[in-house]
Each structure stands twice: as structure tokens, then as C-alpha cells.
């Protein structure tokens, strides 16, 4: 999970420390949320045989593939997301520059 | 400062929902393997692009409907 840290550069020193702390807290929270979401997703998709208390071999393999696949999708989506955001910010900066020129 | 944190939380939430939606729409189930196939990769790229367009449209509509 890559957080936009560039925005932080403009903040005054005393705010940077508290922002970093908040950021860390948010990252922990996001990791835990991801953990729960992924477990639920893979359980729903892979586990359906309740004749035994233990996971069957194929259920175990399915969970592993499920996690791997989700992480891959997450990574690729994150990449595109970052691209869009950078593009959007570039366009916004351009628009702002144009607007200030006209004044 | 609080605004920056809220904005950041919004971005994180947006990304999480984008990932979840694209995974639901693009991942072949039952899971054959962990690596993304070429089809799945293209699907994810297009899914992200469309999701972004929806974000823009909804943003516009919400902004104008006051």
C-alpha cells in the first residue's frame, strides 16, 4: 500500500511528526482491515466442505492461490491508481497554472 | 491538517474498493493459480480505468446537484 507522501512536504515541522504518526496508525489499521477482508474472501471462495474439522488439501491450496491472486490484483490496481492520480494532479496543476496566468 | 488526513483516508478507501471491485469482476474463479493471466491483467487495467471514469462522473454529478 503506497501512501501519497509528497503531499506531506508542504506541512510545517510540528505537524509533520503528528502526521507521520497518524500515517503509521492508518497503515496498521489498513493492514488489519486487509487481513480480515482477505480471510473472509478466501474462506467464502474456497471452503465449502464441512465433513471434517480440518481443511482439505485442495481447500488449503485454493486459499493460497486466492491470497496470491488477490495480492497480484491489488498490486496491479495500485499501480494504475497511482498513474491516474499522478495524471490527475498534473492536470490540476496545469489548470491552476493557466488560471493564474490569465489574472 | 484534519482535512489532509480525511483526504488521505478517502484515497485509501477508494483504492481498497477499486481493488475489491476489480478482483470480483476480473479474477477467474475457481482459482486456477496465483499469477494473473494475460486476460486477467488486461481486465484489471481496463477495470481500473473505467472505475476512475466513474469516480469522475459521480464527482461531477454530486458537485452540480446542490
Backbone of each chain as nested JSON, in Angstrom:
{
  "chains": [
    {"id": "A", "residues": [
      {"number": 1, "name": "UNK", "atoms": {"N": [0.856, -1.189, 0.0], "CA": [0.0, 0.0, 0.0], "C": [0.887, 1.232, 0.0]}},
      {"number": 2, "name": "UNK", "atoms": {"N": [0.831, 2.005, -1.068], "CA": [1.697, 3.187, -1.115], "C": [0.902, 4.447, -0.847]}},
      {"number": 3, "name": "UNK", "atoms": {"N": [1.231, 5.119, 0.214], "CA": [0.53, 6.33, 0.582], "C": [1.171, 7.528, -0.097]}},
      {"number": 4, "name": "UNK", "atoms": {"N": [0.371, 8.53, -0.502], "CA": [0.945, 9.72, -1.132], "C": [1.679, 10.572, -0.118]}},
      {"number": 5, "name": "UNK", "atoms": {"N": [2.995, 10.415, -0.056], "CA": [3.763, 11.137, 0.969], "C": [4.233, 12.504, 0.487]}},
      {"number": 6, "name": "UNK", "atoms": {"N": [4.103, 12.75, -0.854], "CA": [4.595, 14.026, -1.4], "C": [3.818, 15.185, -0.816]}},
      {"number": 7, "name": "UNK", "atoms": {"N": [2.519, 14.93, -0.539], "CA": [1.659, 16.0, -0.015], "C": [2.183, 16.507, 1.323]}},
      {"number": 8, "name": "UNK", "atoms": {"N": [2.95, 15.666, 1.996], "CA": [3.436, 15.995, 3.336], "C": [4.493, 17.089, 3.303]}},
      {"number": 9, "name": "UNK", "atoms": {"N": [5.173, 17.239, 2.166], "CA": [6.331, 18.132, 2.105], "C": [5.994, 19.566, 2.481]}},
      {"number": 10, "name": "UNK", "atoms": {"N": [4.719, 19.973, 2.22], "CA": [4.354, 21.362, 2.479], "C": [4.022, 21.649, 3.938]}},
      {"number": 11, "name": "UNK", "atoms": {"N": [3.873, 20.619, 4.754], "CA": [3.435, 20.848, 6.135], "C": [4.558, 21.382, 7.004]}},
      {"number": 12, "name": "UNK", "atoms": {"N": [4.202, 22.25, 7.992], "CA": [5.216, 22.727, 8.948], "C": [5.726, 21.582, 9.815]}},
      {"number": 13, "name": "UNK", "atoms": {"N": [6.945, 21.772, 10.39], "CA": [7.635, 20.706, 11.105], "C": [6.812, 20.002, 12.17]}},
      {"number": 14, "name": "UNK", "atoms": {"N": [6.167, 20.83, 13.033], "CA": [5.468, 20.199, 14.161], "C": [4.308, 19.335, 13.677]}},
      {"number": 15, "name": "UNK", "atoms": {"N": [3.731, 19.689, 12.535], "CA": [2.623, 18.899, 12.003], "C": [3.12, 17.625, 11.335]}},
      {"number": 16, "name": "UNK", "atoms": {"N": [4.361, 17.679, 10.826], "CA": [4.903, 16.503, 10.137], "C": [4.959, 15.311, 11.067]}},
      {"number": 17, "name": "UNK", "atoms": {"N": [5.42, 15.537, 12.309], "CA": [5.57, 14.434, 13.265], "C": [4.228, 13.787, 13.556]}},
      {"number": 18, "name": "UNK", "atoms": {"N": [3.226, 14.634, 13.84], "CA": [1.92, 14.06, 14.164], "C": [1.292, 13.405, 12.931]}},
      {"number": 19, "name": "UNK", "atoms": {"N": [1.588, 13.968, 11.752], "CA": [1.049, 13.38, 10.52], "C": [1.654, 12.013, 10.271]}},
      {"number": 20, "name": "UNK", "atoms": {"N": [2.977, 11.904, 10.545], "CA": [3.665, 10.623, 10.374], "C": [3.074, 9.568, 11.291]}},
      {"number": 21, "name": "UNK", "atoms": {"N": [2.761, 10.007, 12.51], "CA": [2.175, 9.089, 13.487], "C": [0.806, 8.619, 13.004]}},
      {"number": 22, "name": "UNK", "atoms": {"N": [0.015, 9.598, 12.517], "CA": [-1.309, 9.273, 12.003], "C": [-1.202, 8.323, 10.824]}},
      {"number": 23, "name": "UNK", "atoms": {"N": [-0.217, 8.589, 9.966], "CA": [0.023, 7.76, 8.786], "C": [0.316, 6.324, 9.188]}},
      {"number": 24, "name": "UNK", "atoms": {"N": [1.226, 6.185, 10.203], "CA": [1.584, 4.851, 10.68], "C": [0.352, 4.139, 11.216]}},
      {"number": 25, "name": "UNK", "atoms": {"N": [-0.437, 4.884, 11.991], "CA": [-1.658, 4.33, 12.566], "C": [-2.603, 3.865, 11.474]}},
      {"number": 26, "name": "UNK", "atoms": {"N": [-2.719, 4.701, 10.42], "CA": [-3.588, 4.358, 9.298], "C": [-3.094, 3.118, 8.578]}},
      {"number": 27, "name": "UNK", "atoms": {"N": [-1.763, 2.995, 8.459], "CA": [-1.21, 1.834, 7.768], "C": [-1.494, 0.559, 8.54]}},
      {"number": 28, "name": "UNK", "atoms": {"N": [-1.36, 0.643, 9.877], "CA": [-1.656, -0.522, 10.714], "C": [-3.125, -0.902, 10.553]}},
      {"number": 29, "name": "UNK", "atoms": {"N": [-3.982, 0.128, 10.618], "CA": [-5.42, -0.117, 10.503], "C": [-5.752, -0.739, 9.154]}},
      {"number": 30, "name": "UNK", "atoms": {"N": [-5.115, -0.236, 8.106], "CA": [-5.372, -0.743, 6.763], "C": [-4.899, -2.186, 6.616]}},
      {"number": 31, "name": "UNK", "atoms": {"N": [-3.739, -2.5, 7.219], "CA": [-3.224, -3.871, 7.166], "C": [-4.182, -4.836, 7.839]}},
      {"number": 32, "name": "UNK", "atoms": {"N": [-4.691, -4.443, 8.985], "CA": [-5.623, -5.304, 9.719], "C": [-6.922, -5.478, 8.944]}},
      {"number": 33, "name": "UNK", "atoms": {"N": [-7.396, -4.379, 8.349], "CA": [-8.625, -4.446, 7.567], "C": [-8.432, -5.407, 6.384]}},
      {"number": 34, "name": "UNK", "atoms": {"N": [-7.246, -5.294, 5.736], "CA": [-6.934, -6.166, 4.604], "C": [-6.917, -7.62, 5.044]}},
      {"number": 35, "name": "UNK", "atoms": {"N": [-6.308, -7.89, 6.187], "CA": [-6.221, -9.229, 6.744], "C": [-7.618, -9.841, 6.858]}},
      {"number": 36, "name": "UNK", "atoms": {"N": [-8.504, -9.104, 7.527], "CA": [-9.873, -9.58, 7.715], "C": [-10.59, -9.799, 6.394]}},
      {"number": 37, "name": "UNK", "atoms": {"N": [-10.474, -8.821, 5.502], "CA": [-11.169, -8.907, 4.22], "C": [-10.687, -10.094, 3.409]}},
      {"number": 38, "name": "UNK", "atoms": {"N": [-9.383, -10.297, 3.397], "CA": [-8.811, -11.385, 2.603], "C": [-9.204, -12.746, 3.167]}},
      {"number": 39, "name": "UNK", "atoms": {"N": [-9.155, -12.861, 4.491], "CA": [-9.552, -14.13, 5.118], "C": [-10.995, -14.455, 4.746]}},
      {"number": 40, "name": "UNK", "atoms": {"N": [-11.873, -13.476, 4.889], "CA": [-13.29, -13.715, 4.595], "C": [-13.49, -14.089, 3.125]}},
      {"number": 41, "name": "UNK", "atoms": {"N": [-12.83, -13.334, 2.25], "CA": [-12.959, -13.582, 0.811], "C": [-12.528, -15.006, 0.466]}},
      {"number": 42, "name": "UNK", "atoms": {"N": [-11.341, -15.386, 0.944], "CA": [-10.807, -16.696, 0.585], "C": [-11.596, -17.819, 1.249]}},
      {"number": 43, "name": "UNK", "atoms": {"N": [-12.086, -17.57, 2.44], "CA": [-12.919, -18.572, 3.095], "C": [-14.194, -18.797, 2.286]}},
      {"number": 44, "name": "UNK", "atoms": {"N": [-14.839, -17.691, 1.912], "CA": [-16.09, -17.793, 1.144], "C": [-15.865, -18.51, -0.176]}},
      {"number": 45, "name": "UNK", "atoms": {"N": [-14.745, -18.203, -0.831], "CA": [-14.494, -18.765, -2.161], "C": [-13.979, -20.187, -2.129]}},
      {"number": 46, "name": "UNK", "atoms": {"N": [-13.299, -20.58, -1.053], "CA": [-12.584, -21.852, -1.084], "C": [-13.118, -22.95, -0.164]}},
      {"number": 47, "name": "UNK", "atoms": {"N": [-13.736, -22.548, 0.914], "CA": [-14.105, -23.566, 1.913], "C": [-15.585, -23.864, 1.849]}},
      {"number": 48, "name": "UNK", "atoms": {"N": [-15.915, -25.128, 1.545], "CA": [-17.338, -25.484, 1.491], "C": [-17.587, -26.897, 2.002]}},
      {"number": 49, "name": "UNK", "atoms": {"N": [-16.51, -27.59, 2.386], "CA": [-16.66, -28.978, 2.821], "C": [-16.575, -29.063, 4.334]}},
      {"number": 50, "name": "UNK", "atoms": {"N": [-17.704, -29.275, 4.98], "CA": [-17.712, -29.308, 6.433], "C": [-17.887, -30.71, 7.007]}},
      {"number": 51, "name": "UNK", "atoms": {"N": [-17.379, -31.69, 6.275], "CA": [-17.432, -33.066, 6.804], "C": [-16.272, -33.319, 7.744]}},
      {"number": 52, "name": "UNK", "atoms": {"N": [-15.318, -32.385, 7.745], "CA": [-14.16, -32.53, 8.621], "C": [-13.839, -31.204, 9.296]}},
      {"number": 53, "name": "UNK", "atoms": {"N": [-13.141, -31.327, 10.441], "CA": [-12.732, -30.112, 11.17], "C": [-11.539, -29.46, 10.487]}},
      {"number": 54, "name": "UNK", "atoms": {"N": [-10.726, -30.267, 9.781], "CA": [-9.505, -29.743, 9.173], "C": [-9.714, -29.425, 7.707]}},
      {"number": 55, "name": "UNK", "atoms": {"N": [-8.956, -28.443, 7.21], "CA": [-9.027, -28.071, 5.804], "C": [-8.531, -29.209, 4.938]}},
      {"number": 56, "name": "UNK", "atoms": {"N": [-9.266, -29.486, 3.856], "CA": [-8.809, -30.469, 2.886], "C": [-7.616, -29.89, 2.139]}},
      {"number": 57, "name": "UNK", "atoms": {"N": [-6.825, -30.79, 1.509], "CA": [-5.622, -30.326, 0.789], "C": [-5.982, -29.309, -0.293]}},
      {"number": 58, "name": "UNK", "atoms": {"N": [-7.041, -29.61, -1.057], "CA": [-7.386, -28.695, -2.148], "C": [-7.923, -27.371, -1.62]}},
      {"number": 59, "name": "UNK", "atoms": {"N": [-8.583, -27.409, -0.465], "CA": [-9.068, -26.162, 0.138], "C": [-7.874, -25.305, 0.533]}},
      {"number": 60, "name": "UNK", "atoms": {"N": [-6.846, -25.967, 1.105], "CA": [-5.641, -25.254, 1.52], "C": [-4.963, -24.602, 0.312]}},
      {"number": 61, "name": "UNK", "atoms": {"N": [-4.837, -25.387, -0.776], "CA": [-4.192, -24.864, -2.0], "C": [-5.006, -23.7, -2.539]}},
      {"number": 62, "name": "UNK", "atoms": {"N": [-6.331, -23.861, -2.495], "CA": [-7.215, -22.81, -3.001], "C": [-7.002, -21.516, -2.237]}},
      {"number": 63, "name": "UNK", "atoms": {"N": [-6.899, -21.611, -0.918], "CA": [-6.682, -20.411, -0.098], "C": [-5.373, -19.735, -0.47]}},
      {"number": 64, "name": "UNK", "atoms": {"N": [-4.329, -20.569, -0.682], "CA": [-3.034, -19.995, -1.064], "C": [-3.129, -19.248, -2.383]}},
      {"number": 65, "name": "UNK", "atoms": {"N": [-3.787, -19.892, -3.381], "CA": [-3.935, -19.251, -4.693], "C": [-4.77, -17.987, -4.573]}},
      {"number": 66, "name": "UNK", "atoms": {"N": [-5.809, -18.074, -3.747], "CA": [-6.707, -16.939, -3.535], "C": [-5.931, -15.729, -3.038]}},
      {"number": 67, "name": "UNK", "atoms": {"N": [-5.087, -15.944, -2.015], "CA": [-4.289, -14.852, -1.455], "C": [-3.347, -14.283, -2.502]}},
      {"number": 68, "name": "UNK", "atoms": {"N": [-2.644, -15.192, -3.175], "CA": [-1.679, -14.764, -4.195], "C": [-2.362, -13.918, -5.256]}},
      {"number": 69, "name": "UNK", "atoms": {"N": [-3.504, -14.428, -5.741], "CA": [-4.229, -13.726, -6.798], "C": [-4.671, -12.35, -6.339]}},
      {"number": 70, "name": "UNK", "atoms": {"N": [-5.221, -12.288, -5.13], "CA": [-5.698, -11.005, -4.629], "C": [-4.551, -10.009, -4.506]}},
      {"number": 71, "name": "UNK", "atoms": {"N": [-3.402, -10.478, -3.993], "CA": [-2.257, -9.581, -3.836], "C": [-1.778, -9.089, -5.198]}},
      {"number": 72, "name": "UNK", "atoms": {"N": [-1.807, -9.972, -6.201], "CA": [-1.405, -9.563, -7.549], "C": [-2.361, -8.53, -8.128]}},
      {"number": 73, "name": "UNK", "atoms": {"N": [-3.653, -8.788, -7.969], "CA": [-4.651, -7.825, -8.452], "C": [-4.475, -6.504, -7.723]}},
      {"number": 74, "name": "UNK", "atoms": {"N": [-4.257, -6.574, -6.423], "CA": [-4.066, -5.382, -5.606], "C": [-2.859, -4.589, -6.083]}},
      {"number": 75, "name": "UNK", "atoms": {"N": [-1.762, -5.266, -6.352], "CA": [-0.541, -4.598, -6.807], "C": [-0.77, -3.905, -8.14]}},
      {"number": 76, "name": "UNK", "atoms": {"N": [-1.381, -4.619, -9.077], "CA": [-1.592, -4.047, -10.41], "C": [-2.554, -2.867, -10.353]}},
      {"number": 77, "name": "UNK", "atoms": {"N": [-3.66, -3.031, -9.602], "CA": [-4.627, -1.94, -9.447], "C": [-3.962, -0.732, -8.809]}},
      {"number": 78, "name": "UNK", "atoms": {"N": [-3.143, -0.986, -7.777], "CA": [-2.434, 0.089, -7.099], "C": [-1.556, 0.874, -8.058]}},
      {"number": 79, "name": "UNK", "atoms": {"N": [-0.902, 0.149, -8.97], "CA": [-0.041, 0.784, -9.971], "C": [-0.856, 1.727, -10.84]}},
      {"number": 80, "name": "UNK", "atoms": {"N": [-1.97, 1.227, -11.38], "CA": [-2.836, 2.038, -12.254], "C": [-3.394, 3.226, -11.485]}},
      {"number": 81, "name": "UNK", "atoms": {"N": [-3.822, 2.962, -10.246], "CA": [-4.363, 4.005, -9.379], "C": [-3.373, 5.151, -9.24]}},
      {"number": 82, "name": "UNK", "atoms": {"N": [-2.115, 4.785, -8.956], "CA": [-1.064, 5.797, -8.797], "C": [-0.885, 6.594, -10.079]}},
      {"number": 83, "name": "UNK", "atoms": {"N": [-0.93, 5.877, -11.227], "CA": [-0.786, 6.549, -12.529], "C": [-1.888, 7.574, -12.728]}},
      {"number": 84, "name": "UNK", "atoms": {"N": [-3.136, 7.143, -12.456], "CA": [-4.267, 8.053, -12.633], "C": [-4.141, 9.266, -11.744]}},
      {"number": 85, "name": "UNK", "atoms": {"N": [-3.792, 9.026, -10.479], "CA": [-3.69, 10.129, -9.535], "C": [-2.623, 11.128, -9.956]}},
      {"number": 86, "name": "UNK", "atoms": {"N": [-1.454, 10.591, -10.383], "CA": [-0.379, 11.481, -10.836], "C": [-0.842, 12.294, -12.03]}},
      {"number": 87, "name": "UNK", "atoms": {"N": [-1.53, 11.625, -12.965], "CA": [-2.053, 12.289, -14.154], "C": [-3.038, 13.383, -13.761]}},
      {"number": 88, "name": "UNK", "atoms": {"N": [-3.941, 13.026, -12.82], "CA": [-4.963, 13.971, -12.377], "C": [-4.327, 15.19, -11.733]}},
      {"number": 89, "name": "UNK", "atoms": {"N": [-3.318, 14.947, -10.875], "CA": [-2.667, 16.061, -10.183], "C": [-1.918, 16.94, -11.174]}},
      {"number": 90, "name": "UNK", "atoms": {"N": [-1.334, 16.292, -12.195], "CA": [-0.621, 17.052, -13.221], "C": [-1.602, 17.976, -13.936]}},
      {"number": 91, "name": "UNK", "atoms": {"N": [-2.782, 17.411, -14.304], "CA": [-3.801, 18.201, -14.993], "C": [-4.29, 19.337, -14.12]}},
      {"number": 92, "name": "UNK", "atoms": {"N": [-4.474, 19.061, -12.826], "CA": [-4.938, 20.088, -11.895], "C": [-3.905, 21.201, -11.791]}},
      {"number": 93, "name": "UNK", "atoms": {"N": [-2.619, 20.818, -11.728], "CA": [-1.543, 21.812, -11.649], "C": [-1.512, 22.658, -12.909]}},
      {"number": 94, "name": "UNK", "atoms": {"N": [-1.686, 21.999, -14.072], "CA": [-1.734, 22.717, -15.349], "C": [-2.867, 23.728, -15.354]}},
      {"number": 95, "name": "UNK", "atoms": {"N": [-4.05, 23.262, -14.939], "CA": [-5.24, 24.126, -14.91], "C": [-5.007, 25.314, -13.991]}},
      {"number": 96, "name": "UNK", "atoms": {"N": [-4.38, 25.058, -12.838], "CA": [-4.117, 26.137, -11.875], "C": [-3.15, 27.144, -12.475]}},
      {"number": 97, "name": "UNK", "atoms": {"N": [-2.128, 26.607, -13.184], "CA": [-1.138, 27.492, -13.801], "C": [-1.81, 28.379, -14.842]}},
      {"number": 98, "name": "UNK", "atoms": {"N": [-2.667, 27.766, -15.679], "CA": [-3.395, 28.513, -16.707], "C": [-4.241, 29.591, -16.07]}},
      {"number": 99, "name": "UNK", "atoms": {"N": [-4.938, 29.217, -14.996], "CA": [-5.836, 30.158, -14.315], "C": [-5.055, 31.337, -13.765]}},
      {"number": 100, "name": "UNK", "atoms": {"N": [-3.866, 31.068, -13.172], "CA": [-3.101, 32.161, -12.574], "C": [-2.48, 33.052, -13.656]}},
      {"number": 101, "name": "UNK", "atoms": {"N": [-2.196, 32.5, -14.833], "CA": [-1.625, 33.289, -15.937], "C": [-2.616, 34.333, -16.415]}},
      {"number": 102, "name": "UNK", "atoms": {"N": [-3.901, 33.904, -16.458], "CA": [-4.938, 34.781, -17.018], "C": [-5.17, 36.01, -16.164]}},
      {"number": 103, "name": "UNK", "atoms": {"N": [-4.794, 35.897, -14.836], "CA": [-5.102, 37.045, -13.947], "C": [-4.26, 38.258, -14.289]}}
    ]},
    {"id": "B", "residues": [
      {"number": 1, "name": "UNK", "atoms": {"N": [-4.975, 20.312, 8.488], "CA": [-4.326, 19.041, 8.859], "C": [-5.337, 17.904, 8.91]}},
      {"number": 2, "name": "UNK", "atoms": {"N": [-6.468, 18.211, 9.561], "CA": [-7.524, 17.2, 9.655], "C": [-8.048, 16.9, 8.251]}},
      {"number": 3, "name": "UNK", "atoms": {"N": [-8.102, 17.957, 7.411], "CA": [-8.573, 17.79, 6.041], "C": [-7.647, 16.867, 5.267]}},
      {"number": 4, "name": "UNK", "atoms": {"N": [-6.33, 17.035, 5.471], "CA": [-5.35, 16.193, 4.777], "C": [-5.541, 14.734, 5.164]}},
      {"number": 5, "name": "UNK", "atoms": {"N": [-5.785, 14.503, 6.465], "CA": [-5.991, 13.132, 6.939], "C": [-7.253, 12.537, 6.334]}},
      {"number": 6, "name": "UNK", "atoms": {"N": [-8.32, 13.341, 6.3], "CA": [-9.581, 12.87, 5.713], "C": [-9.396, 12.564, 4.235]}},
      {"number": 7, "name": "UNK", "atoms": {"N": [-8.693, 13.461, 3.53], "CA": [-8.435, 13.256, 2.104], "C": [-7.661, 11.959, 1.89]}},
      {"number": 8, "name": "UNK", "atoms": {"N": [-6.677, 11.733, 2.751], "CA": [-5.863, 10.535, 2.648], "C": [-6.71, 9.286, 2.89]}},
      {"number": 9, "name": "UNK", "atoms": {"N": [-7.561, 9.354, 3.923], "CA": [-8.444, 8.226, 4.223], "C": [-9.346, 7.933, 3.052]}},
      {"number": 10, "name": "UNK", "atoms": {"N": [-9.842, 9.006, 2.396], "CA": [-10.705, 8.836, 1.222], "C": [-9.957, 8.101, 0.109]}},
      {"number": 11, "name": "UNK", "atoms": {"N": [-8.692, 8.519, -0.121], "CA": [-7.915, 7.89, -1.179], "C": [-7.688, 6.416, -0.908]}},
      {"number": 12, "name": "UNK", "atoms": {"N": [-7.369, 6.107, 0.356], "CA": [-7.125, 4.716, 0.738], "C": [-8.385, 3.882, 0.526]}},
      {"number": 13, "name": "UNK", "atoms": {"N": [-9.514, 4.422, 0.988], "CA": [-10.793, 3.735, 0.841], "C": [-11.113, 3.52, -0.633]}},
      {"number": 14, "name": "UNK", "atoms": {"N": [-10.867, 4.55, -1.444], "CA": [-11.105, 4.467, -2.889], "C": [-10.288, 3.337, -3.497]}},
      {"number": 15, "name": "UNK", "atoms": {"N": [-9.002, 3.289, -3.166], "CA": [-8.144, 2.242, -3.696], "C": [-8.628, 0.866, -3.262]}},
      {"number": 16, "name": "UNK", "atoms": {"N": [-8.969, 0.729, -1.98], "CA": [-9.422, -0.566, -1.473], "C": [-10.662, -1.048, -2.207]}},
      {"number": 17, "name": "UNK", "atoms": {"N": [-11.599, -0.129, -2.41], "CA": [-12.832, -0.519, -3.098], "C": [-12.575, -0.839, -4.564]}},
      {"number": 18, "name": "UNK", "atoms": {"N": [-11.647, -0.093, -5.177], "CA": [-11.298, -0.365, -6.573], "C": [-10.713, -1.768, -6.681]}},
      {"number": 19, "name": "UNK", "atoms": {"N": [-9.805, -2.101, -5.779], "CA": [-9.18, -3.424, -5.795], "C": [-10.239, -4.507, -5.623]}},
      {"number": 20, "name": "UNK", "atoms": {"N": [-11.119, -4.335, -4.654], "CA": [-12.15, -5.339, -4.385], "C": [-13.048, -5.521, -5.602]}},
      {"number": 21, "name": "UNK", "atoms": {"N": [-13.508, -4.414, -6.188], "CA": [-14.386, -4.499, -7.354], "C": [-13.705, -5.177, -8.526]}},
      {"number": 22, "name": "UNK", "atoms": {"N": [-12.466, -4.764, -8.803], "CA": [-11.759, -5.34, -9.953], "C": [-11.418, -6.806, -9.723]}},
      {"number": 23, "name": "UNK", "atoms": {"N": [-11.165, -7.155, -8.491], "CA": [-10.921, -8.561, -8.2], "C": [-12.184, -9.377, -8.437]}},
      {"number": 24, "name": "UNK", "atoms": {"N": [-13.318, -8.857, -7.967], "CA": [-14.593, -9.547, -8.172], "C": [-14.91, -9.692, -9.653]}},
      {"number": 25, "name": "UNK", "atoms": {"N": [-14.643, -8.649, -10.42], "CA": [-15.017, -8.669, -11.837], "C": [-14.04, -9.424, -12.717]}},
      {"number": 26, "name": "UNK", "atoms": {"N": [-12.78, -9.483, -12.31], "CA": [-11.759, -9.973, -13.233], "C": [-11.116, -11.32, -12.891]}},
      {"number": 27, "name": "UNK", "atoms": {"N": [-11.117, -11.69, -11.639], "CA": [-10.41, -12.912, -11.274], "C": [-11.243, -14.133, -11.61]}},
      {"number": 28, "name": "UNK", "atoms": {"N": [-10.594, -15.062, -12.338], "CA": [-11.273, -16.292, -12.719], "C": [-11.465, -17.177, -11.489]}},
      {"number": 29, "name": "UNK", "atoms": {"N": [-12.726, -17.527, -11.26], "CA": [-12.994, -18.444, -10.147], "C": [-13.571, -19.732, -10.699]}},
      {"number": 30, "name": "UNK", "atoms": {"N": [-13.261, -20.919, -10.205], "CA": [-12.362, -21.195, -9.081], "C": [-10.902, -20.869, -9.404]}},
      {"number": 31, "name": "UNK", "atoms": {"N": [-10.132, -20.533, -8.379], "CA": [-8.768, -20.077, -8.564], "C": [-7.897, -21.165, -9.161]}},
      {"number": 32, "name": "UNK", "atoms": {"N": [-7.437, -20.906, -10.403], "CA": [-6.572, -21.884, -11.055], "C": [-5.142, -21.738, -10.565]}},
      {"number": 33, "name": "UNK", "atoms": {"N": [-4.701, -20.474, -10.438], "CA": [-3.337, -20.215, -9.99], "C": [-3.277, -18.82, -9.38]}},
      {"number": 34, "name": "UNK", "atoms": {"N": [-2.109, -18.503, -8.745], "CA": [-1.972, -17.216, -8.081], "C": [-1.575, -16.098, -9.026]}},
      {"number": 35, "name": "UNK", "atoms": {"N": [-0.823, -16.479, -10.077], "CA": [-0.327, -15.466, -11.008], "C": [-1.467, -15.011, -11.913]}},
      {"number": 36, "name": "UNK", "atoms": {"N": [-1.488, -13.738, -12.268], "CA": [-2.525, -13.227, -13.162], "C": [-2.265, -13.665, -14.594]}},
      {"number": 37, "name": "UNK", "atoms": {"N": [-3.319, -14.146, -15.251], "CA": [-3.18, -14.496, -16.662], "C": [-3.17, -13.195, -17.469]}},
      {"number": 38, "name": "UNK", "atoms": {"N": [-2.842, -13.308, -18.774], "CA": [-2.81, -12.115, -19.638], "C": [-4.192, -11.47, -19.677]}},
      {"number": 39, "name": "UNK", "atoms": {"N": [-5.216, -12.335, -19.8], "CA": [-6.589, -11.827, -19.83], "C": [-6.952, -11.098, -18.552]}},
      {"number": 40, "name": "UNK", "atoms": {"N": [-6.589, -11.699, -17.423], "CA": [-6.913, -11.078, -16.133], "C": [-6.184, -9.748, -15.98]}},
      {"number": 41, "name": "UNK", "atoms": {"N": [-4.91, -9.697, -16.413], "CA": [-4.143, -8.454, -16.316], "C": [-4.788, -7.343, -17.121]}},
      {"number": 42, "name": "UNK", "atoms": {"N": [-5.161, -7.66, -18.376], "CA": [-5.821, -6.64, -19.221], "C": [-7.116, -6.198, -18.571]}},
      {"number": 43, "name": "UNK", "atoms": {"N": [-7.855, -7.199, -18.052], "CA": [-9.132, -6.892, -17.406], "C": [-8.926, -5.916, -16.253]}},
      {"number": 44, "name": "UNK", "atoms": {"N": [-7.91, -6.174, -15.416], "CA": [-7.645, -5.297, -14.27], "C": [-7.311, -3.882, -14.737]}},
      {"number": 45, "name": "UNK", "atoms": {"N": [-6.483, -3.774, -15.788], "CA": [-6.126, -2.442, -16.311], "C": [-7.373, -1.685, -16.749]}},
      {"number": 46, "name": "UNK", "atoms": {"N": [-8.22, -2.379, -17.523], "CA": [-9.433, -1.714, -18.036], "C": [-10.401, -1.406, -16.912]}},
      {"number": 47, "name": "UNK", "atoms": {"N": [-10.471, -2.34, -15.96], "CA": [-11.363, -2.147, -14.811], "C": [-10.965, -0.889, -14.05]}},
      {"number": 48, "name": "UNK", "atoms": {"N": [-9.671, -0.735, -13.781], "CA": [-9.195, 0.439, -13.051], "C": [-9.51, 1.712, -13.825]}},
      {"number": 49, "name": "UNK", "atoms": {"N": [-9.284, 1.682, -15.141], "CA": [-9.549, 2.859, -15.977], "C": [-11.025, 3.242, -15.92]}},
      {"number": 50, "name": "UNK", "atoms": {"N": [-11.905, 2.248, -16.044], "CA": [-13.347, 2.536, -16.02], "C": [-13.789, 3.021, -14.649]}},
      {"number": 51, "name": "UNK", "atoms": {"N": [-13.23, 2.388, -13.605], "CA": [-13.577, 2.783, -12.242], "C": [-13.264, 4.25, -12.047]}},
      {"number": 52, "name": "UNK", "atoms": {"N": [-12.091, 4.638, -12.564], "CA": [-11.658, 6.026, -12.447], "C": [-12.626, 6.972, -13.145]}},
      {"number": 53, "name": "UNK", "atoms": {"N": [-13.107, 6.544, -14.333], "CA": [-14.063, 7.372, -15.076], "C": [-15.363, 7.522, -14.292]}},
      {"number": 54, "name": "UNK", "atoms": {"N": [-15.774, 6.442, -13.641], "CA": [-17.0, 6.503, -12.828], "C": [-16.795, 7.479, -11.673]}},
      {"number": 55, "name": "UNK", "atoms": {"N": [-15.599, 7.431, -11.073], "CA": [-15.281, 8.381, -9.992], "C": [-15.468, 9.811, -10.487]}},
      {"number": 56, "name": "UNK", "atoms": {"N": [-14.967, 10.089, -11.679], "CA": [-15.046, 11.438, -12.239], "C": [-16.498, 11.849, -12.477]}},
      {"number": 57, "name": "UNK", "atoms": {"N": [-17.28, 10.966, -13.097], "CA": [-18.683, 11.284, -13.407], "C": [-19.482, 11.532, -12.145]}},
      {"number": 58, "name": "UNK", "atoms": {"N": [-19.356, 10.597, -11.184], "CA": [-20.102, 10.737, -9.933], "C": [-19.703, 12.024, -9.223]}},
      {"number": 59, "name": "UNK", "atoms": {"N": [-18.391, 12.307, -9.233], "CA": [-17.913, 13.531, -8.613], "C": [-18.555, 14.753, -9.217]}},
      {"number": 60, "name": "UNK", "atoms": {"N": [-18.607, 14.771, -10.551], "CA": [-19.215, 15.89, -11.268], "C": [-20.683, 16.042, -10.893]}},
      {"number": 61, "name": "UNK", "atoms": {"N": [-21.417, 14.919, -10.942], "CA": [-22.852, 14.962, -10.668], "C": [-23.14, 15.407, -9.244]}},
      {"number": 62, "name": "UNK", "atoms": {"N": [-22.369, 14.852, -8.293], "CA": [-22.557, 15.242, -6.898], "C": [-22.251, 16.721, -6.701]}},
      {"number": 63, "name": "UNK", "atoms": {"N": [-21.227, 17.185, -7.415], "CA": [-20.828, 18.58, -7.289], "C": [-21.88, 19.534, -7.807]}},
      {"number": 64, "name": "UNK", "atoms": {"N": [-22.542, 19.128, -8.924], "CA": [-23.526, 20.034, -9.532], "C": [-24.891, 19.926, -8.908]}},
      {"number": 65, "name": "UNK", "atoms": {"N": [-25.177, 18.823, -8.244], "CA": [-26.513, 18.635, -7.653], "C": [-26.549, 19.156, -6.234]}},
      {"number": 66, "name": "UNK", "atoms": {"N": [-26.555, 20.49, -6.094], "CA": [-26.622, 21.082, -4.741], "C": [-27.916, 21.829, -4.625]}}
    ]}
  ]
}
